[in-house]
Amino acid sequence: MKIAPSILAADFSKLREEIKDVENAGADIIHLDVMDGHFVPNITFGPVVVKGIRKLTDLPLDAHLMITDPEKYAERFIEAGSNMISFHIETVSSPEILIDKLKKKNVKVGIAVNPETPIKSALPFLDSIDYILIMSVHPGFYGQEFIPSVLDKVRDLKRSKEVEIEVDGGINDKTKEQVIEAGVDIIVSGAYIFKSENRINAIKKLRE
């Protein structure tokens, strides 16, 4: 199982140190929460910041595009250095077109699904993508409470298709057991890791 700290919870005044710290603590991926203030009620950062982050680490960069127009902007995040790109199924009318376009850019492509969105909306595209991101909170802000009912989607996916499953939101040492039991492959955790006094221990606890 892979651990992907979300830098949304990091201290941006010392981002180089924050990234190196979680890298040395055993992180496998750096998760980038990209928000536009339209699809979600918050604004974070764009390709320029991702380009800067790319210079700070050799770990894969996982750009989660919580934006209304991923068709227009996704390629810019790839050019900035993202290795993984996920877009929300709720924002795209023809997912297969965007998936094909992104796959040609030699990146891993994922579909993200909000807590209230039925998993069946993503099922027709599972053979074309590399991973699926199940949101276990309502996207927009870190530090929210985990929604355990979303794990039914994970279990359904495990029964139907072989696809890497990522879960994001409210995951800590108390909620991770449910997530691992359901069969998740990638855990995204922001506040639990970055607000921990011992990040090595935090990441270790998530893996146990």
N, C-alpha and C positions, 0 to 999 in steps of 0.2 A: 504494500500500500504506500502511496506517495503522499507527502505532506506539502501543501502549498500555502505558505503564509501570505496573507493579503496585505499589501503595503498601505492600504487605506487606513490601517490602524497604526502605522509607523509614525515616528516623529520626523516630519519632512525637513526640519531645520538641520537634521544630521542624517540625511538619507543614506549616504555612503556607509556610515557606521552601522546603521540599522540593517541594511541589506547584508553586509558582511557578517554581522552578528548572527542572523538567522541562517545564513549559508553555513557558517561554522558550527551552528547548532544542529545541522542535519537536514535542512530543508531540501526538497527535491526540485521544487518549482517556485517561481515568484509569481503570485497572482496579482493582476492589475485590474482594478475595478474602474472601468471607464463609464462615466455618467454625464449626460448632456443637459440635465435640468428639464427635460421634456418627457422622456419615457419614464424617468424616475425623478422624484423631487429633490435632486441634489446635483451639484456639478463638481467634478473632480479634476481630471487632467486629460490632455490630448497627446498626439503623436510626438510633440517636442519633448515632453517630459519622459515619454517612453524611450525616446532616442538617448536621453541622458542616462536613464536607468540601464539601458543596454550596455553602456560603457562601464558600469559598476559591477557586473556579474556575468559569469559564463553559464549560469543556470538558465533553463528554459523560461521564457516569459510567456505567461498565459493571460492574454487580453480578453477580458469579459466585457463585451460591448453592450452596455445598457443604454442604448441610443436608439432614436426613432428611425434613423436612416443608415443602417449598416452597409447597404449596397454602395453608398456614396463614400463612406469613410474607412471601411475595413482595410483596403489596400494601403492606406497611409500608415496604419498601425503595423502592417507587415514590413513596409519599407523602413519603419523606425526600429525594427528589430524583434518584433513579436514572433514567437515560434508556434504559438497556439492562439487561435481566434475562435471565440464563441459568440454567436448572435442570438437574439431572442426570437423564438418562433412566432411570438405575438406581433413582431414588427415587420415581417416580410410576407409578401403575398405569394411569391414564387421561390421558396427556399432552395429548390433544386438548382435554379440558375445561379444563385449566390454561392452555393456549395461548390458547384463546378468551377466557378470563377476563382474561388479561393484555393481549391485543390491544385490548380495549375501554378500557384505561387509557392508550392513546396512547403506548406505549413500544415499542422494538424488543425482540422476543422471540427467545431462542436456546435451543437444546438443547446441553448439555454431555455429552461421552462420554469415559469413562475409557479408559486405554490398553488394558485387557483386554476392553473391551466391543465386540462386533462393530458395525460401522457400520450394518448392516442393521436394527438396533433403532430407529434414528432415521429411516430412509428413508421410512416412511409419513407422516411429519409435515413433510417438507421444503417442501411447497407452502404450509404454514401459518405457517412461521417466517421470521425475517429473517436469521438467521445460525446457524451451528453451531460450537461450541467443541470442538476436538479437544485433549484433554490429552496432552501429550508427556512428562509425568512422572506419577507417582502422586500425586494431590492430597493436600495437608496441610502441606507445608513448602516454602519457596523454597530455591533453590540446588542442586536435584537435577540429576542427569545426564540429558541429553536422550535420549529413546528414539526412534531413527530409524524403526523399523518402523511407527510410527503414521502416517507420511506416506503409506503405502499407502491409508489411509482418505481422505486428502485427494485423492489421484489418482482413487480410485473416485468420489468426489463430483463431481470436475471432469468426469468422463465422463458422469455420469448426470443431474445437476441443476444449475441455476443458483442457487446460494445462497452468501452471503458466508461465508467460512471463516476462523475465528480459531484460532490455535494458541498454547498456553500451556504453558511449562515448559522450562527448560534452554536457552533460546535466547540466543545471544551471537554475536559476530562470527565464531566458528568454525563454528557450527551453522546460521547463518541462510541460507547458500547453499542447503542442502538444502531448507529450508523455502520459500524463494522459488521455487526450481525446481519444487517440487510445485504451486505456484499459490495460496499462502495470501494472503488479503486483509488480515488483521489479525494483527500479531505482538504478543503479550504478553511483556514482559520485565521482570523485577524486579531481581534482584541485579546483572545486567550493567549496567543503567542506573544504579541508585541507588548502587552501590558504585564507580562509575567516577569518576575525578578530573575528567574532562571529559565531561559529559553531552551536550553539543552534539555532540561527536565520536562518542560512543557511539550516539546515535540516528541520526546520519548514516551510520555504518557499517552499521547494521541495514537502512537503506533501499537501500544501494548494491547 
